[in-house]
Amino acid sequence: MDAIDLSLVELLRGNARLSYAELARQVGLSAPAVHERVGKLEASGVLRGYRADVEPEAIGLGVTALIGIVQDSGGDTDDVLDAIREMPEIESCYFMAGVESFLLKARVGTIAELEQLILRLNRTAGVASTRTGVALSTKWENRPQPVTPPRPEAAP
């Protein structure tokens, strides 16, 4: 990626609805050139998608929880992941170093729904235990980090 690609990524992270014409104006290229560059960024997986950022409470998801999973020593990681993937309440899943194998971010409508999710997780083959924290409020999330140019590789 060159400086123009990094600028395009930064602009799209700020507003993914910018037109190719507006992107082109801001980076100093033609709209067709920007269209081609954005297409290459999408094809290479740098740009993974475009989505609406929705206020969770507005759609009935007022409870956010972070759930740590301690995996059973005999459990298969892929089987646990497959089971977690089928639970729509799980918004994010991170593989962790330490006692807990996974850290999940879940969103549900009520504490009762959270209780049911935790029970399902604890009944999942390969899960030894869970530990849950409930967020009282969200101060911020999904804050984009500044785009920085890739570091040059060290010479051998």
Backbone torsions as a table, in degrees:
resi	resn	phi	psi	omega
1	MET	NA	135.9	176.7
2	ASP	-100.8	-175.4	-176.3
3	ALA	-62.3	-34.8	179.8
4	ILE	-68.7	-42.9	176.7
5	ASP	-59.6	-43.0	178.8
6	LEU	-62.4	-39.5	177.5
7	SER	-64.3	-41.6	178.4
8	LEU	-62.7	-42.9	178.3
9	VAL	-61.0	-45.9	-179.6
10	GLU	-61.5	-44.5	179.5
11	LEU	-63.3	-43.6	-179.0
12	LEU	-69.9	-31.6	175.7
13	ARG	-66.2	-32.4	178.1
14	GLY	-76.5	-35.3	-179.7
15	ASN	-160.2	98.0	-177.2
16	ALA	-71.2	-5.7	-179.7
17	ARG	-94.9	4.3	177.5
18	LEU	-61.1	138.5	178.9
19	SER	-74.6	160.8	176.0
20	TYR	-60.8	-35.4	179.0
21	ALA	-63.1	-43.7	-179.9
22	GLU	-69.2	-41.6	175.6
23	LEU	-59.0	-44.6	-179.7
24	ALA	-60.4	-43.2	179.3
25	ARG	-60.7	-41.0	-175.5
26	GLN	-75.7	-25.9	179.7
27	VAL	-105.4	-3.9	175.5
28	GLY	79.8	29.9	176.1
29	LEU	-122.9	175.5	174.3
30	SER	-80.4	157.4	178.3
31	ALA	-59.7	-42.6	177.4
32	PRO	-62.0	-36.1	178.6
33	ALA	-66.5	-40.0	178.0
34	VAL	-66.6	-41.8	178.3
35	HIS	-57.1	-44.7	179.5
36	GLU	-64.2	-44.5	-179.8
37	ARG	-63.5	-44.0	179.6
38	VAL	-63.7	-40.2	176.6
39	GLY	-59.1	-41.3	178.2
40	LYS	-67.7	-38.2	177.4
41	LEU	-65.3	-35.6	176.5
42	GLU	-69.9	-46.1	-177.9
43	ALA	-63.6	-33.1	-179.0
44	SER	-82.4	-8.3	178.8
45	GLY	89.8	2.1	176.2
46	VAL	-65.4	-49.4	173.7
47	LEU	-93.6	112.2	-173.3
48	ARG	-92.8	-16.0	179.8
49	GLY	165.4	174.3	178.6
50	TYR	-131.0	134.7	-178.0
51	ARG	-150.2	159.6	175.8
52	ALA	-80.7	135.7	176.3
53	ASP	-92.7	106.6	-172.1
54	VAL	-105.0	139.4	174.3
55	GLU	-68.4	113.6	-175.3
56	PRO	-55.1	-42.1	-178.8
57	GLU	-63.0	-30.8	-178.9
58	ALA	-66.4	-22.3	179.5
59	ILE	-112.4	22.5	173.1
60	GLY	82.6	19.8	179.9
61	LEU	-115.3	68.6	-173.6
62	GLY	-85.9	-5.3	-178.7
63	VAL	-113.7	121.3	176.7
64	THR	-112.9	131.9	179.9
65	ALA	-133.1	146.7	172.0
66	LEU	-108.3	124.4	-173.6
67	ILE	-123.0	120.2	174.8
68	GLY	-92.3	138.5	178.4
69	ILE	-116.0	124.4	170.5
70	VAL	-94.3	120.8	-176.5
71	GLN	-82.0	141.4	174.4
72	ASP	-63.4	138.1	-176.5
73	SER	-59.2	-26.1	178.9
74	GLY	-96.8	-1.1	-176.6
75	GLY	-75.1	148.0	178.4
76	ASP	-92.0	123.3	-177.1
77	THR	-56.6	-43.4	-178.8
78	ASP	-64.0	-37.6	178.4
79	ASP	-65.9	-41.7	178.1
80	VAL	-62.7	-46.3	179.5
81	LEU	-61.1	-41.6	178.3
82	ASP	-59.9	-41.8	179.8
83	ALA	-66.9	-43.1	179.8
84	ILE	-63.8	-40.9	-178.7
85	ARG	-59.4	-28.0	-179.0
86	GLU	-81.3	-4.9	-178.6
87	MET	-97.4	105.5	-174.2
88	PRO	-64.4	-18.7	180.0
89	GLU	-70.4	-20.2	-178.1
90	ILE	-81.3	113.9	-177.2
91	GLU	-87.8	-37.4	-178.2
92	SER	-141.4	150.0	177.8
93	CYS	-139.7	124.5	-179.7
94	TYR	-118.8	134.0	173.3
95	PHE	-84.9	128.1	-169.0
96	MET	-115.4	156.0	167.5
97	ALA	-92.9	142.5	179.5
98	GLY	117.7	-163.3	-175.7
99	VAL	-64.8	-45.6	-179.6
100	GLU	-84.5	131.2	-179.0
101	SER	-78.3	-34.8	-177.1
102	PHE	-133.4	147.6	170.0
103	LEU	-121.9	123.5	-176.4
104	LEU	-111.8	144.1	168.8
105	LYS	-109.6	121.5	-177.8
106	ALA	-120.0	148.4	174.5
107	ARG	-129.5	129.1	178.2
108	VAL	-138.9	171.7	-178.2
109	GLY	-83.3	-34.1	-174.5
110	THR	-140.8	165.5	175.3
111	ILE	-63.7	-35.8	177.5
112	ALA	-60.9	-39.8	177.3
113	GLU	-67.2	-37.1	176.4
114	LEU	-63.0	-43.0	177.9
115	GLU	-57.8	-44.2	179.2
116	GLN	-64.1	-39.4	177.4
117	LEU	-62.7	-45.4	180.0
118	ILE	-62.9	-40.1	176.8
119	LEU	-61.4	-43.2	178.0
120	ARG	-62.4	-42.9	178.9
121	LEU	-62.0	-44.0	-178.4
122	ASN	-67.6	-22.6	176.5
123	ARG	-87.7	-4.6	-177.8
124	THR	-73.1	130.7	178.2
125	ALA	-58.7	131.1	179.7
126	GLY	97.2	-7.8	178.3
127	VAL	-99.8	119.4	178.5
128	ALA	-84.1	-42.4	-179.7
129	SER	-163.2	166.5	176.4
130	THR	-130.4	159.5	173.9
131	ARG	-138.7	127.5	-171.4
132	THR	-122.5	137.0	170.1
133	GLY	-120.8	136.8	179.3
134	VAL	-104.0	129.6	178.0
135	ALA	-75.0	128.8	176.6
136	LEU	-76.8	-35.4	175.0
137	SER	-159.6	163.7	177.3
138	THR	-109.9	117.1	179.3
139	LYS	-82.2	-39.6	169.8
140	TRP	-165.9	159.3	173.6
141	GLU	-156.7	161.6	179.4
142	ASN	57.1	32.6	178.2
143	ARG	-72.4	119.7	-179.2
144	PRO	-70.1	137.4	174.0
145	GLN	-81.2	152.3	177.5
146	PRO	-62.7	142.1	177.1
147	VAL	-78.4	126.9	178.2
148	THR	-120.0	147.7	179.2
149	PRO	-63.2	147.5	176.6
150	PRO	-60.0	144.4	178.4
151	ARG	-75.5	140.1	177.6
152	PRO	-67.0	145.5	179.6
153	GLU	-71.1	143.1	178.8
154	ALA	-70.4	141.0	178.2
155	ALA	-73.9	142.5	-179.8
156	PRO	-68.0	NA	NA
